[in-house]
């Protein structure tokens, strides 16, 4: 793998982690949202990562070396709603309470979301460091060649 390939992989990871952080921030912001435009409480969102494949064209596959065929980077494959049912709390005076006095709350655990957000931030920082190290290696290569 060449150094530009390393930059591409780190760049894709930066984009994926940014998207993950946005979803996590949305989950945190809506932790107490009991009514959405669709009706019902906010539904926590989960990010599914996957690998980016080598170029899909036959030409790109023919010229990719062995490692490039399988390691092109990371991407967000999809964002899916958490299937966990909402938490029911007895609050008869709440405007969103049902006929029995229960209010449906999202299944967002702020502590879990903060830990996940810290993980996304740390992964972002590590990829920034990898980009910087790769840039330094490219710069040193030019110095050696000149």
C-alpha positions as a Markdown table, in Angstrom:
| # | Residue | x | y | z |
|---|---|---|---|---|
| 1 | Unk | 0.0 | 0.0 | 0.0 |
| 2 | Unk | 1.3 | 3.5 | -0.8 |
| 3 | Unk | 1.2 | 6.5 | 1.4 |
| 4 | Unk | -1.6 | 8.1 | -0.6 |
| 5 | Unk | -3.7 | 5.0 | 0.1 |
| 6 | Unk | -3.1 | 5.5 | 3.8 |
| 7 | Unk | -4.4 | 9.1 | 3.5 |
| 8 | Unk | -7.5 | 7.8 | 1.7 |
| 9 | Unk | -8.2 | 5.3 | 4.4 |
| 10 | Unk | -7.7 | 7.8 | 7.2 |
| 11 | Unk | -9.8 | 10.4 | 5.3 |
| 12 | Unk | -12.7 | 7.9 | 5.0 |
| 13 | Unk | -12.4 | 7.1 | 8.7 |
| 14 | Unk | -12.6 | 10.8 | 9.5 |
| 15 | Unk | -15.8 | 11.2 | 7.5 |
| 16 | Unk | -17.4 | 8.1 | 9.0 |
| 17 | Unk | -16.5 | 9.2 | 12.6 |
| 18 | Unk | -17.9 | 12.7 | 11.9 |
| 19 | Unk | -21.2 | 11.1 | 10.8 |
| 20 | Unk | -21.2 | 8.9 | 13.8 |
| 21 | Unk | -20.7 | 11.8 | 16.1 |
| 22 | Unk | -23.6 | 13.7 | 14.5 |
| 23 | Unk | -25.9 | 10.8 | 15.1 |
| 24 | Unk | -24.8 | 10.4 | 18.7 |
| 25 | Unk | -25.3 | 14.2 | 19.3 |
| 26 | Unk | -28.8 | 13.9 | 17.8 |
| 27 | Unk | -29.5 | 11.0 | 20.2 |
| 28 | Unk | -28.3 | 13.0 | 23.1 |
| 29 | Unk | -30.3 | 16.1 | 22.1 |
| 30 | Unk | -33.5 | 14.0 | 21.8 |
| 31 | Unk | -33.1 | 11.9 | 25.0 |
| 32 | Unk | -36.3 | 13.4 | 26.5 |
| 33 | Unk | -38.3 | 13.9 | 23.3 |
| 34 | Unk | -41.7 | 12.3 | 23.9 |
| 35 | Unk | -43.4 | 13.5 | 20.7 |
| 36 | Unk | -41.9 | 13.7 | 17.2 |
| 37 | Unk | -43.4 | 14.7 | 13.9 |
| 38 | Unk | -44.0 | 11.0 | 13.1 |
| 39 | Unk | -45.8 | 10.6 | 16.4 |
| 40 | Unk | -44.5 | 8.8 | 19.4 |
| 41 | Unk | -41.1 | 9.3 | 21.2 |
| 42 | Unk | -37.8 | 9.8 | 19.5 |
| 43 | Unk | -36.2 | 6.6 | 18.3 |
| 44 | Unk | -32.5 | 6.2 | 19.1 |
| 45 | Unk | -30.4 | 5.9 | 15.9 |
| 46 | Unk | -27.5 | 3.4 | 15.5 |
| 47 | Unk | -24.6 | 3.8 | 13.0 |
| 48 | Unk | -23.5 | 0.7 | 11.0 |
| 49 | Unk | -20.0 | 0.9 | 9.7 |
| 50 | Unk | -18.6 | -1.2 | 6.8 |
| 51 | Unk | -15.6 | -1.4 | 4.6 |
| 52 | Unk | -15.3 | 0.5 | 1.3 |
| 53 | Unk | -14.5 | -1.9 | -1.5 |
| 54 | Unk | -12.0 | -1.4 | -4.3 |
| 55 | Unk | -13.3 | 0.2 | -7.4 |
| 56 | Unk | -16.3 | -1.7 | -8.7 |
| 57 | Unk | -15.2 | -1.6 | -12.4 |
| 58 | Unk | -13.3 | -4.5 | -13.9 |
| 59 | Unk | -10.5 | -2.1 | -14.8 |
| 60 | Unk | -10.0 | -0.9 | -11.2 |
| 61 | Unk | -10.0 | -4.4 | -9.8 |
| 62 | Unk | -7.4 | -5.6 | -12.4 |
| 63 | Unk | -5.0 | -2.8 | -11.4 |
| 64 | Unk | -5.5 | -3.0 | -7.6 |
| 65 | Unk | -2.8 | -5.0 | -5.8 |
| 66 | Unk | -3.9 | -7.7 | -3.3 |
| 67 | Unk | -4.1 | -5.4 | -0.2 |
| 68 | Unk | -5.9 | -2.7 | -2.1 |
| 69 | Unk | -8.7 | -5.1 | -3.1 |
| 70 | Unk | -9.8 | -5.4 | 0.5 |
| 71 | Unk | -8.6 | -2.3 | 2.4 |
| 72 | Unk | -10.1 | 0.8 | 0.8 |
| 73 | Unk | -11.4 | 2.5 | 3.9 |
| 74 | Unk | -14.4 | 2.7 | 6.2 |
| 75 | Unk | -17.9 | 4.2 | 5.5 |
| 76 | Unk | -21.2 | 4.5 | 7.2 |
| 77 | Unk | -23.3 | 1.8 | 5.5 |
| 78 | Unk | -26.5 | 2.9 | 7.1 |
| 79 | Unk | -28.1 | 4.5 | 10.1 |
| 80 | Unk | -30.9 | 2.4 | 11.6 |
| 81 | Unk | -33.4 | 2.9 | 14.3 |
| 82 | Unk | -32.9 | 1.1 | 17.6 |
| 83 | Unk | -35.6 | -1.6 | 17.8 |
| 84 | Unk | -35.8 | -1.4 | 21.6 |
| 85 | Unk | -39.3 | -0.4 | 22.7 |
| 86 | Unk | -39.8 | 3.0 | 24.4 |
| 87 | Unk | -39.6 | 3.3 | 28.2 |
| 88 | Unk | -43.0 | 3.7 | 29.8 |
| 89 | Unk | -43.1 | 6.1 | 32.8 |
| 90 | Unk | -46.2 | 6.8 | 34.9 |
| 91 | Unk | -46.7 | 10.6 | 34.7 |
| 92 | Unk | -50.5 | 11.3 | 34.5 |
| 93 | Unk | -50.1 | 15.1 | 34.4 |
| 94 | Unk | -47.8 | 15.0 | 31.3 |
| 95 | Unk | -49.3 | 16.4 | 28.1 |
| 96 | Unk | -48.2 | 13.3 | 26.2 |
| 97 | Unk | -49.6 | 10.8 | 28.7 |
| 98 | Unk | -51.8 | 8.0 | 27.3 |
| 99 | Unk | -55.3 | 7.2 | 28.8 |
| 100 | Unk | -53.6 | 5.2 | 31.6 |
| 101 | Unk | -51.2 | 8.0 | 32.5 |
| 102 | Unk | -48.1 | 6.5 | 31.0 |
| 103 | Unk | -45.6 | 8.5 | 28.9 |
| 104 | Unk | -43.4 | 6.8 | 26.3 |
| 105 | Unk | -39.8 | 8.0 | 26.5 |
| 106 | Unk | -36.9 | 7.2 | 24.1 |
| 107 | Unk | -34.5 | 4.5 | 25.1 |
| 108 | Unk | -31.5 | 6.9 | 25.0 |
| 109 | Unk | -29.1 | 6.4 | 27.8 |
| 110 | Unk | -27.2 | 9.7 | 28.1 |
| 111 | Unk | -24.2 | 8.0 | 29.8 |
| 112 | Unk | -23.9 | 5.4 | 27.0 |
| 113 | Unk | -24.3 | 8.0 | 24.3 |
| 114 | Unk | -21.5 | 10.2 | 25.9 |
| 115 | Unk | -19.2 | 7.2 | 26.1 |
| 116 | Unk | -19.9 | 6.5 | 22.5 |
| 117 | Unk | -19.4 | 10.1 | 21.6 |
| 118 | Unk | -16.0 | 10.2 | 23.4 |
| 119 | Unk | -15.0 | 7.0 | 21.5 |
| 120 | Unk | -15.9 | 8.7 | 18.2 |
| 121 | Unk | -13.9 | 11.8 | 19.1 |
| 122 | Unk | -10.9 | 9.7 | 20.1 |
| 123 | Unk | -11.1 | 7.7 | 16.8 |
| 124 | Unk | -11.3 | 11.0 | 15.0 |
| 125 | Unk | -8.2 | 12.3 | 16.8 |
| 126 | Unk | -6.2 | 9.1 | 16.1 |
| 127 | Unk | -7.0 | 9.4 | 12.4 |
| 128 | Unk | -5.9 | 13.0 | 12.4 |
| 129 | Unk | -2.6 | 11.8 | 13.9 |
| 130 | Unk | -2.3 | 9.1 | 11.2 |
| 131 | Unk | -2.8 | 11.7 | 8.5 |
| 132 | Unk | -0.2 | 14.0 | 10.1 |
| 133 | Unk | 2.3 | 11.1 | 10.3 |
| 134 | Unk | 1.7 | 10.2 | 6.7 |
| 135 | Unk | 2.2 | 13.8 | 5.6 |
| 136 | Unk | 5.5 | 13.8 | 7.5 |
| 137 | Unk | 6.6 | 10.6 | 5.8 |
| 138 | Unk | 5.7 | 12.0 | 2.3 |
| 139 | Unk | 7.6 | 15.2 | 3.2 |
| 140 | Unk | 10.7 | 13.2 | 4.3 |
| 141 | Unk | 10.5 | 11.1 | 1.1 |
| 142 | Unk | 10.7 | 14.3 | -1.0 |
| 143 | Unk | 13.6 | 15.5 | 1.1 |
| 144 | Unk | 15.5 | 12.2 | 0.6 |
| 145 | Unk | 14.8 | 12.3 | -3.2 |
| 146 | Unk | 16.0 | 15.9 | -3.6 |
